[in-house]
Structure formats: C-alpha cells, structure tokens
Amino acid sequence: MIEVKNVTKIFKTKNGELTAVDHVNLSIQKGEIFGIIGYSGAGKSTLIRLLNGLEKPTSGSVIVNGLEISSIKGKELRLARQKISMIFQHFNLLWSRTVAENIAFPLEIAGVPKEEREKRVHELIELVGLSGRADAYPSQLSGGQKQRVGIARALANNPEVLLCDEATSALDPETTDSILRLLSDINQRLGLTIVLITHEMHVIRKICHRVAVMEAGRVVEQGDVLEVFQNPQAEITKNFVMQVSDSRESKESIEHILKNYPSGKLVKLIFVGNTTERPIISYLIKEFQLDINILHGNISQTVNGSYGTLIVQLDGDSENVEKALEKLKSMNIKTEVITND
Ligand SMILES: Nc1ncnc2c1ncn2[C@@H]1O[C@H](COP(=O)(O)OP(=O)(O)OP(=O)(O)O)[C@@H](O)[C@H]1O
C-alpha cells in the first residue's frame, strides 16, 4: 500500500544542511495501523509529510497505492491527496464554520453536489459519534469532539490512507483512549490504512499492528508491535517500552526483593500471547513441589496479543527448581534468573 524506498530529506538552513529523514525504508500494508514513534526532532513529521507529497524527498521514492507521490505534481497530486487525508494535533478546524460545515468543506472542494454532500455529512457525523452537534461551532466543543470533527472531515472523500500527526497529544488520557478506539473502529469497519506518528508508546501499544522507531532521521527498529514490546533491540526502543511497563520501578525494587527473599531463586518470567492466560504458577507448584512467591507482575494488551512479566521466588529442592526452569523454557516462557542463592 505504501512503499518508502531509501528516502532522504535534507533541509537547507542558514546553519547548513540538516538531514531530517535519513535513508528510510518502510513497507506499510493495506488495512494496517502502522505507528511511527520517536522523540521530538526525530523526523516523524517530515516523514509523514513525505507520504502525502507535502514534502519532496531529496532522494528516494514514496509510492502510495501504486502512485509515485514523490514525483507527481499539480492536479495529479491534488487528486491523489484526496485519497490520503490527515488529522492533526491541534485539529486545524475552521472556527467560523459549524461542525457540519467543517466536515462538508473537503466535499465542496471536490465538487460534490449539495444534496449528496448533506447526506454524506450526516453519515460522517453518526460515524464519529457527534450526533446532535452538527450546528455547534468548534469553540463549543471539547478537545475530543474537535478531533472527532477532524476525523469526520478527513474521511469525507473516502480516503485510502489516514495520516495522524500526534492526533491525541493534546488530549487527556481518557479522551485519548476514546479517540484511539474510534480510529481502531474505523480501521476495522472501513479497512482504512492508518499511519500515525506519536511520541507516546501507549498509543502504539493500544492500536498499532506494527511500529517503526525513529531516531535522528533514521528508522532504528521496526516490526510487529508485540515482538518489539517483548524484545526491544535499540536503546531508544527499550526506553519507549519502559514508558508503558513499570520495569523502571521493578528495577528499583529488585534490590529490596533480593534482600528480603534470600533463599531459592529469583526469576523473571516473560510471557507472550496465549502463555499469559495459562495457570502456569499453580502447575509448577503441584508438579515440582515448590513454594512460589509472586513478587511483582504486570500484563499489557497489544493489538496482536498480550505480554507480561512476573518476578517470582522459586523455593524448594534445587533439582526441582532447575526442572521447573527447564519446563518454563519448553512452554515458550522466557526466564531470566535474577540471582543465585
Ligand atoms: N522546513 C524545514 N526547514 C528546516 N528544518 C526543518 C524543516 N522541517 C523540519 N526541520 C528539522 O528537521 C528535523 C526533524 O523535524 P521533524 O519536525 O520532522 O521532527 P519530529 O520528530 O516530527 O519532531 P516534532 O514532534 O518536534 O515535530 C528537526 O531538526 C527540524 O528542526
């Protein structure tokens, strides 16, 4: 659906050249929600603007739905852009127009006749959950409602791709969740391909299927969200994953745990997918006659399944402790022994 091939974008500034996007390759499938995460200045906005032709690459190419966006211009680009729409952090609504008039705006530009326009606006208002607010002005709406108008407007011309530029960064956590649920729902109902940029890992965890991590213009890691959460490679990815697990906290508490549980073995178990749903601890207790203390744990959901960690103290016959560890490995549960007694 979207192919980014060896794309570099260099800006000429008064202090010299600045490489905002550096040899990026991405392949985004039709119907997926693809997240791009990075800290401020990583090059995310530039990359997303390359996807709809608002920026041209210095080298490389961007192909969306078979069309080479990076090389077309004028009317051809304008038409292509109707199929690649965008929502923004600060909504970019027209303040003197009502909800219905904002949503109708792209339809007017596309030359859709009045009657058809009104019908479509009505459908879109229902779709994004704004029934009854058609005649309200943006200033009368909450942040979440404003973003719903932004989403309805972006969907007006039946796009194939929706680009989201920090779409929930100005919203509180609960409103963020409701907007993420709406995006996920639209993705499933309409089969719409969504590319979002964010600096918040919980946005990636909650709705993305795959993720690319950007640092200094480069994609340093990309893959299935569950795999990246389970096994982050780059240092920056590990930091992002820490945002949504409490491993930082658990690191601090490990010393305390070691002091207080000196016998047996302290083991961190890493569960993924359906292993999180099995009664493993009770099985180990029965099978290997162990005492097991659960000291710390968390489980998180991603679109592709759940993952979690558990820090346990395994106490009992040392041979049986070893057997239990072997058993865990055979059940596809990663184990890390924190210390030996
Ligand atoms: N039009 C431009 N001219 C010059 N430099 C630019 C331009 N646009 C972006 N940059 C620079 O390119 C780099 C990447 O910026 P970009 O906005 O893409 O990053 P970002 O990851 O989206 O960060 P943020 O979330 O802060 O916008 C930054 O150093 C920025 O200053």
The ligand as an SDF file (V2000), in Angstrom:
LIG
                    3D

 31 33  0  0  0  0  0  0  0  0999 V2000
   11.0620   23.1020    6.7670 N   0  0  0  0  0  0  0  0  0  0  0  0
   12.1530   22.8430    7.4990 C   0  0  0  0  0  0  0  0  0  0  0  0
   13.2980   23.5520    7.3350 N   0  0  0  0  0  0  0  0  0  0  0  0
   14.3880   23.3000    8.0700 C   0  0  0  0  0  0  0  0  0  0  0  0
   14.4750   22.3220    9.0110 N   0  0  0  0  0  0  0  0  0  0  0  0
   13.3790   21.5880    9.2270 C   0  0  0  0  0  0  0  0  0  0  0  0
   12.1560   21.7990    8.4970 C   0  0  0  0  0  0  0  0  0  0  0  0
   11.2260   20.9210    8.9320 N   0  0  0  0  0  0  0  0  0  0  0  0
   11.8320   20.1890    9.8950 C   0  0  0  0  0  0  0  0  0  0  0  0
   13.1150   20.5780   10.0690 N   0  0  0  0  0  0  0  0  0  0  0  0
   14.0970   19.9970   11.0110 C   0  0  0  0  0  0  0  0  0  0  0  0
   14.1570   18.6000   10.7600 O   0  0  0  0  0  0  0  0  0  0  0  0
   14.3120   17.8690   11.9710 C   0  0  0  0  0  0  0  0  0  0  0  0
   13.1760   16.8720   12.0980 C   0  0  0  0  0  0  0  0  0  0  0  0
   11.9720   17.5940   12.3420 O   0  0  0  0  0  0  0  0  0  0  0  0
   10.5240   16.9280   12.4160 P   0  0  0  0  0  0  0  0  0  0  0  0
    9.5440   18.0200   12.6820 O   0  0  0  0  0  0  0  0  0  0  0  0
   10.3240   16.0640   11.2330 O   0  0  0  0  0  0  0  0  0  0  0  0
   10.7060   16.0040   13.7080 O   0  0  0  0  0  0  0  0  0  0  0  0
    9.5910   15.3610   14.6250 P   0  0  0  0  0  0  0  0  0  0  0  0
   10.1070   14.0210   15.0160 O   0  0  0  0  0  0  0  0  0  0  0  0
    8.2970   15.4310   13.9490 O   0  0  0  0  0  0  0  0  0  0  0  0
    9.5940   16.3050   15.8770 O   0  0  0  0  0  0  0  0  0  0  0  0
    8.3940   17.2020   16.4560 P   0  0  0  0  0  0  0  0  0  0  0  0
    7.4600   16.2320   17.0950 O   0  0  0  0  0  0  0  0  0  0  0  0
    9.0840   18.0950   17.4280 O   0  0  0  0  0  0  0  0  0  0  0  0
    7.8240   17.9340   15.2780 O   0  0  0  0  0  0  0  0  0  0  0  0
   14.3410   18.8970   13.0900 C   0  0  0  0  0  0  0  0  0  0  0  0
   15.6960   19.1650   13.4150 O   0  0  0  0  0  0  0  0  0  0  0  0
   13.6780   20.1130   12.4720 C   0  0  0  0  0  0  0  0  0  0  0  0
   14.1810   21.2980   13.0300 O   0  0  0  0  0  0  0  0  0  0  0  0
  1  2  1  0
  2  3  1  0
  2  7  2  0
  3  4  2  0
  4  5  1  0
  5  6  2  0
  6  7  1  0
  6 10  1  0
  7  8  1  0
  8  9  2  0
  9 10  1  0
 10 11  1  0
 11 12  1  0
 11 30  1  0
 12 13  1  0
 13 14  1  0
 13 28  1  0
 14 15  1  0
 15 16  1  0
 16 17  2  0
 16 18  1  0
 16 19  1  0
 19 20  1  0
 20 21  2  0
 20 22  1  0
 20 23  1  0
 23 24  1  0
 24 25  2  0
 24 26  1  0
 24 27  1  0
 28 29  1  0
 28 30  1  0
 30 31  1  0
M  END
$$$$
